[in-house]
Amino acid sequence: MNNYISDQISFVEAQKLVTSQMGRDLFWRGHSDDSWKLRPSAYREGVLDTENNLSAHFYQRAPSRMVNPPKSDKFQSWLFLMQHHGLPTRLLDWSNSPLVALYFAVQSEPDKDGALVAMDPFSLNNYFFGQRVILSDHSSDVIQLFKNPLHNSVANVNKVAAISSTERNQRMLMQSSRFTIHGITTDLYEVDELKPYIMSIFIKKEAKELLMSWLYDIGIRKSYLFPDLDNLADEIKSLSRIKA
């Protein structure tokens, strides 16, 4: 698609066009820089060893720093915990909500065009697993993808899975979180067979401030998507124009 989102109306029109072509139950993702790839943070340098080392350190040292850590064999819980706290993982964040994705597309990089990305998760899983479903994070088809980075497993699953997950925290609830988990380092944009199932709508950098203001007015704001006391305090200070 060559269309640009420049205001609220063009956003709604673009969303309708995408859903008319790809269906309504999509995964959405926002890129503040339209040059960003569809690749998880652990793979952005393409170094699998780094992911294993980071995950192992967290897995070994986190239990002494938290109450009721996940059990050692709860690989999914550990990887989502790492993702939640900002450690590079093989998870890529998506949302069921195009509004949430739009927020992330316009909330930073004011000097760069953004992108709103839509993906058909059913077709992605059909390509990699032969199943036209959204897989659970407990599915036997994807459990090895969670286990590998925690145990430096020799076996590797050279697939990508679109998954739904138990809502482990309020952030996942408010962001309507969905995920892809990646056993390959390849940018999804570069997988030719997936190109019919991924669409990007570009967002003019000049429109970011306008769209951010509109999202705020309809309740899609940082304190809503990140519902903790620090972000609530930041929003209150911003509204009152008080500096810390």
Order of alpha helices (4+ residues) and beta strands (2+ residues): beta-alpha-beta-alpha-alpha-beta-alpha-beta-alpha-beta-alpha-beta-alpha-beta-beta-alpha-alpha-alpha
